[in-house]
Amino acid sequence: MAKSNGRPLSYSRRVPTSAKDAIALLKADHRQVEQLFAEFEKARDKKRKAKLADQICKALKIHTQLEEEIFYPEFLEATDYEEIYHEAKVEHESAKRLIAELEADPSDEYFDARMAVLSKIVEHHVNEEEKLDGMFIKARRAGMDLDEIGERLQARRSELEADLTWLGKAKKLSTSAGTSSDVR
């Protein structure tokens, strides 16, 4: 399989996309989280690690909510690839459990181990969505209205980002790590 920077080359790189394209937006989330995980792995300071973990958890919570609320149902309706849909949902559930554990006790001795496992789950999930025969290619081939879905994703993201209570402990974690309560 052809790769670029360690990632599979995706179909969407060969197909022009707009800035509102749902797949482009979701892939941008993937790149953001990959970068945050890389920074976490390099970090040595506990406060820095806590801040990065907070950012990762917030980004993943929003991303999974967007996929589950909007993209996945549209994908299932357009393609009938139920097995891919179910696998993606199970991967999300695994990530959500780890996020809850991380948020419950950021001082836990297993914190770094949980972050490492979360990173691997996310890496696998991203590869499954972006591979040449993955969800994103199948969505594009099914003729989904990716610009319209992208607009809905952007609108819902704005709502979720504005609702810090929905994000749960993300605000508490950043505050306890000595950072601003404005979680970004």
N, C-alpha and C positions, 0 to 999 in steps of 0.2 A: 504494500500500500504506500502511495506517495505521501511524504510528510513535509511539512514546513514548520520549522522551529519546534519539532517534536510532536506536532499536532497533525492529524490527518488533513490533507487538503480537502476542502469541502466544495461541494457543488456550487454553493452560493458565491464562491470567489470567482467562478467562471460565468456566473449569471449576474448581470447588472441588478443592483438593488437600490432602493431609495433609503433615505435616512429613517423613514418611518417603517420600513420593512420589519415585520415581527421577528424573523429569523436573525436579521442583522442586530436588532436590539437585544435579543436573548444571547447571541454570541458575544456582544459587547459586555454583557454581564459576566459571561464565562471568563473573558480575558481579565476583567477587573478582579474577580475572585482569585484567579490563578496568580495574579500579581500580588495580591494581599497575602496569599498563602506563602509565596516565595519570600516576602518580607518577614512574615512570621517565623519561617524556618531560619532566617539569618539573625533575627533579633535575639539578644541576650538579656536585656533589661526586662524585668517582670512587668513593669508599668507599660512599656512599649508593647510587649506581648499581649497584655490585657486589652489595650486599645485596639490592636490589630484584630484580636479575636472578636471584639465587639463589632468592629466594622465588617468582618467576615460573616458573623452570625446575622447581623442586620441585612446585609446584602443577600444572603441565602434565604432568609425568611421572606423577603420581598419577592425575590426571583421565583421561589417555589410557589408562592401564593399566585403570582401572575400566571405561571404555567398551568397550575391546577385549575384556576378559575376561568381562564380565557383560552390559552393556547391548546392545552390537551383536549378539552371537550371539542374544540373546532377540528383538531387533528383527527380525533376518533370519528366524528361525523363525516369528515371528508374522505377518510381512508379505510375505515373499518379494521385497522391494524390493532386489534384489541390486545394482543400479547405485548406489543411494544408499549402501548399505553399502560398496561398493568405493571410491567417492569419499571417504567419511569416512576409510577406512583409509589411502588415499594421502595425504590431508591430514595425518593423524597422522604418517606416515613423513617427510614434509617437515619438520614441526615437530621431530620427534625428531633428524633430522640437524642442524638448526640448534642445538638444545639441546646436542648432543654437541660441536659446534664451539665454542659459547659456554663450555661447561665445560672444554674442553681448554685454552683460553688466554684468560682474562678480560682480559688486558692487550693483546690483539691490537688492532691499529689499526682493524680492521673490526668491533669489538665492538658499537658503537652501530648500525652499519649492519645487522648481523645481528639485533640486537634489534628494529629497525624492521621488517625483513622478517618476523621471527617474529610481531610484533604484527599485521601485515597478514594473514598466514596464519591466525592464530587468529581475527581479526575475520571473515574470510570463512567459516571453518569454523563459527563460532557462528551467523552469519546463515543458513547452510545448514541447520543443525539447528533453528533457532528460527523460520524463516519460516513463513508460513501454510500452505504445502504441504510443509513440511520433515519431517525424521525424527521430531521430537517429536510433531507433530500426527498423523502416520501411526501412530506407536506407540500414542498414546492411542486413536485410532479403531479400532485392531486389538484393543483390549480387553486389552492386556498387563496383568498384575498388577503395577502400578507400585509399590504399597506393599511387596510381597514383594521385588521387585527392589531397591527403595530400601533395605530392611533389609540385603540382601546387599552393596549398594554401601557402606553405612556400616560393616559388619563388615570388609570387605576394605580399606577406607580405613584403618581403625584398624591393621590388620596392616601395611600398607605404610608408614604414618607411623612405626610403631615400629621398622621395619627400615631404619635409615639406610644400611646397606651396599647395600641394593637401590637407594637413591636415588643411589648412585655419588658423583660429585664434588660434589653439593650441599653436603655437609658441608665439604669442602675449600675450596670457593669462599667460603663464609661465614667460615671461619677465616682465609683469606688476606686477606679484606676487612676484617679487624680486628673482626669480630663474634663473638658467642658461637658455640660449636660446636653449640648447640641451635638447629637450623634450624626456623623456624616458617613 
